[in-house]
Amino acid sequence: MSIERVTYQLGDAELILETGKIGKQANGCVYAQWGGAAVIATICASSSVTEGQDFVPVTVEYNEKFYAAGKIPGGFVKRESRPKDKEILVSRLIDRPMRPLFEPSFGHELQIVPTCVSADGVHTQDILAVLAASAATCISDIPFHGPIAACRVGYKDGKYIINPTFKEIEEGDLEIVVAGTKDGFTMVEGGAKEVSEEVMLGALAEAEKFIKDMCALQEELVAKCGKEKLPLNPLDVTLENAEAIEAEATPLLKVACFKDSKISRGIAIHDAIAQVKANHAEQLADEMQAKLFAALMDDIQYKLLRKSILDEGVRVDGRKVDEIRPITCEINVLPTPHGSALFTRGETQSLAVCTLGTAMDEQTYDDIDGDRSEHFILHYNFPPYSVGETGKLTTGRREIGHGNLARRSLAAMVPSREEFPYTVRVVSEIMESNGSSSQASTCGGCLSMLAAGVPMKKMVAGIAMGLITEPEGDNPYGRYAILSDILGEEDHLGDMDFKVAGTEDGITGFQMDIKIAGVTTEIMKKAMEQARAGRMHILGKMKECIDKPAALSPRAPQILTMKIPVDKIGALIGPGGKNVKALCAQYGVTINTDDDGTVTIYGKTGIAAEAAKKAVKGITEDPEVGTIYQGTVKRIMEFGAFVEILPGKEGLCHISKLSRQRVSKVTDVLSEGQQIPVKLLEVDKQGRLNLSYIDALEEEKK
């Protein structure tokens, strides 16, 4: 097999797609390189075929090798192990735009494995992985309605940046990843710092040209070395009596599909289908006929739902297209956690719990992009009971993806470490689900942080939008309806799942999955306007519950910060950390010191933290002549008393400085342990401190 390659100048480096040298036994393999970043993507199909499948059994396993960045994995085990969250998120980034473009009738199990083998810390690997995975599939013998491509768009100083570097991403106000075909967008995902709907639409327009160029580049590679596609394996049987069964089932399902709740709809639909099935039991005893019958039942529901929305503007739960379900918000629903909230929107409910921790609780990441830490963490849990089912309590790809969307939506409004020196962890427990639990997590997470006393910059709410389309003539979008606050059924049977989160002033989180070829700019603009109106409505409901941060929970750790001279850091820490460890043990606190001299003290109580701060001050501050200190009498001698004015720093208050009158014995005036005000008179050449009892000074003034 000859080596073939195509190239494209992308920014400061050449993008290369190459095949024929590596991974020749896979159905398709492409090596992709951009600057110092490189990804090898393969796709393989199983040898066996499963007939009558109504889904595509494809898995995407993006993985990063530490050697790519010249690193050895941290921890005890020096081998890459289970997928990290980032790898799962990139796998989803590849899976979601590619999956709809495979034919279920192909019948083979598919596995796509993009592996990052080189990383330079400048050029992003995830976009490269999407391109490599698509190119490998396109040149393979596996049927695929691609290619697809992806583009990251940044926005900084009023200008868009196509595929920004890591540094540009960090400094910008917007970061979205757009994926699509040459015909339109299929997926959008990202976060922002309160950008307007106009800026978001502009970013999509900027991505369009690059995606088309990347699709053309892949087609150029296919023209050079693309394999002949394997045949599909469509069913050669049809459902007997299909028209009669449809005529019988349609009126029953028309009633069942429009019951007033998810549970009642589910029961009614089950009963309606069971009634029709019983009437054709003999025919449906055949496994293949039963599969085709189930597919017809789904198709009937699909038609009924869409027809009702487009013809009558009525949804399955009776709402209008732009109507939001009833919302209730409660805070402090749990007695012990630092902050909690229960956000309920229709039949979707999130119990969000906020915990405040110290810098030691930050989430650290050891990956090929460099070591980093996050002081804001959000975890999303979707237990099976939330949809009335049984199953294992696991954290899968869906949980990672939904949690990441909610975290990105809130992150821009969470105060920085400098503004609020706590680690903030939010956990969203989905108690009930019927439509957009990720956006319920965004709303509930915001409420729980405010309840815990987190000084958020602004409140954040999120909403999920849907789309129903119907072609008219040559126009694929002849009729369409945009749906606000979609249900699970509308997500499953609709053409778009579009989530937008933000404040009153702009967008902070964004995710869109499209099941059709693409959407027009007109539809996107209307969808975003309708989403903004819905977001404002939800924010209003949330503000009725709480509109500003509550007082910091008394159960939260108390955090104090102070600055010490850089040259005093060593004195505070001590040899082998002896001094700082002793302080932590003595006062029951945690002390963290930064290189710039910032000292952060974490205590379970304010008293402990204040005492520790005073001790740190004593170790690191030099006593100032003329300053009055509240000292403690440590030792009494015949000639005077030694008084501790700062932790570890004592001075002598001579008997002659105890009073203007003659004092026969020091004990006539002072006793050990007594708290007295003293003034530092001088620091002699030997560094000794000479003090005067403040009462004596007052007598002199008289």
Buried (B, 14 or more C-beta within 10 A) or exposed (E): EEEBBBEBEBBEBEBBBBBBEBBEEBBBBBBBBBBBBBBBBBBBBEEEBEEBBEEBBBEBBBBBBBBBBEBEBEEEEEEBEEBBBBBBBBBBBBBBBBBBBBBBBBBBBBBBBBBBBBBBBBBBBBBBBBBBBBBBBBBBBBBBEBBBBBBBBBBBEEEBBBBBBBEBBEEBBBBBBBBBBBEBBBBBBBBBBBBBBEBBBBBBEBBBEBBBBBBBBBBBBBEBBBEEEBEEBEBEEEBBEEEEBBEBBBEBBBEBBBBEEBEEBBEBBEEBBEEBBEBBEEBBEEEBBBBBBBBBBEEBBBBBBBEBBBEEEEBBBEBEBBBBBEBEBBBBBBEEBBBBBBBBBBBBBBBBBBBBBBBEBBBEBBBBBEEEEBBBBBBBBBBEBBBEEEEEEEBEBBBBBBBBBBBBBBBBBBBEBEEBBBBBBBBBBBBBBBBBBBBBBBBBBBBBBBBBBBEBBBBBBBBBBBBBBBEEEEEBBEBBBBBBBBBBBBBBBBBBBBBBBBBBEBBBBBBBBBBBBBBEEEBBBBBBEBBBEBBEBBBEBBBEBBEEBBEBBEBBBBBBEEEBEEEBBEEBBBEEEEBBEEBBEEBEBBBBBEEEBBBBBBBBBEEBBBBBBEBBBBBBBEBEEEEEBEBBBEEBEEEBBBBBBBBEBBBBBBBEBBBBEEBEEBEEBBEEEEEBBBBBBEBEEEEEBBBBBBBBBEEEEE
